[in-house]
Amino acid sequence: MNLPSSPGLPSPEVPYASLVGQVIKQARQVRGVQQADLAEALGLTQSAYSRLESGDSVMNIWQLRQCAIRLGTSPSGLLAEVERAEVRLTSEGLSVVAEKKANPTAAMLGIALLVAILSKM
């Protein structure tokens, strides 16, 4: 599914925080865990936790550890999934970037493609 270049459209990109959040979201859904359960484990509201999954907020190391414990895995297990997803994304022509840039279209394209690719993994 290598992406063709399109004049006028920015290259799709995925902020790393969004990639981490989407991998955790997928793991949570596969295990039947609700957002509210992970929010409680982190001492957050459900809406604050939702911002972590969407990449609008950046998850810290302690939060990653707590999510992993609640999901029955380890932080390294979650990060290995993130790494596999990143390899897949870059092979499909998406860029993984440090943070959201000023161009929301590039991020929206990237996130939509990320969700599609993760659902096939």
C-alpha positions in Angstrom: 0.0 0.0 0.0 2.8 2.4 -0.7 1.3 5.8 -0.9 1.4 7.6 -4.2 2.5 11.2 -4.1 -0.3 13.7 -4.7 0.3 17.3 -5.6 -1.3 19.6 -3.0 -1.7 16.9 -0.3 0.9 16.8 2.5 2.8 13.6 3.1 1.0 11.7 5.8 2.7 11.6 9.2 2.0 10.0 12.5 3.2 11.6 15.8 5.0 9.0 17.9 2.6 9.7 20.9 -0.4 8.9 18.6 1.3 5.7 17.5 1.9 4.6 21.2 -1.7 5.6 22.0 -3.2 3.6 19.1 -1.2 0.5 20.0 -2.4 0.7 23.6 -5.9 1.3 22.4 -5.8 -1.8 20.1 -4.4 -3.9 23.0 -7.0 -2.6 25.3 -9.8 -3.4 22.9 -8.5 -6.9 22.1 -8.5 -7.6 25.9 -12.0 -6.1 26.4 -10.7 -3.4 28.8 -12.6 -0.2 29.0 -11.0 3.3 28.8 -12.4 4.0 32.2 -10.5 1.1 33.8 -7.2 2.3 32.5 -8.1 5.9 33.4 -8.7 4.8 37.0 -5.4 2.9 37.1 -3.6 6.1 36.1 -5.6 8.3 38.4 -7.0 10.2 35.4 -10.5 11.1 34.2 -11.7 9.1 31.2 -11.4 12.2 29.0 -7.8 12.8 30.1 -7.0 9.1 29.4 -8.6 9.4 26.0 -6.2 12.2 25.1 -3.3 9.8 25.9 -4.7 7.3 23.4 -5.3 9.9 20.7 -1.8 11.3 21.2 -3.1 14.7 22.2 -1.2 14.2 25.5 2.1 12.4 25.9 2.2 9.3 28.1 4.9 9.2 30.7 6.9 6.1 31.6 4.9 5.4 34.8 1.7 5.6 32.8 3.0 3.2 30.2 4.0 0.8 33.0 0.5 1.0 34.6 -1.2 0.4 31.2 1.0 -2.6 30.5 0.2 -4.1 33.9 -3.5 -3.6 33.4 -3.3 -5.2 30.0 -1.4 -8.2 31.2 1.9 -7.4 29.4 5.0 -5.4 30.0 6.2 -1.9 28.9 8.7 -3.6 26.7 6.0 -5.8 25.2 3.9 -2.7 24.3 6.9 -0.8 23.0 7.8 -3.9 20.8 4.3 -3.6 19.3 4.9 0.1 18.7 8.2 -0.7 17.0 6.6 -3.3 14.7 3.8 -0.8 13.8 6.4 1.9 13.1 8.3 -0.4 10.8 5.1 -1.2 9.0 4.1 2.4 8.7 7.4 3.5 7.3 7.4 0.7 4.8 4.0 2.0 3.7 5.4 5.5 3.1 4.3 7.2 6.3 6.6 9.3 8.5 6.7 8.9 12.2 7.5 12.3 13.7 8.3 13.5 17.2 5.2 15.7 17.6 2.2 17.1 15.8 3.2 19.8 13.4 1.3 22.8 12.2 -0.3 20.9 9.3 -3.3 19.1 10.8 -4.1 17.5 7.4 -0.8 15.5 7.4 -1.5 14.2 10.9 -5.1 13.4 10.1 -4.1 11.4 7.0 -1.4 9.7 9.0 -3.7 8.7 11.9 -6.4 7.4 9.5 -3.8 5.2 7.8 -2.3 4.2 11.1 -5.7 2.9 12.3 -6.2 1.0 9.0 -2.8 -0.6 9.2 -3.0 -1.5 12.8 -6.4 -3.2 12.3 -4.7 -5.5 9.8 -1.8 -6.5 12.1 
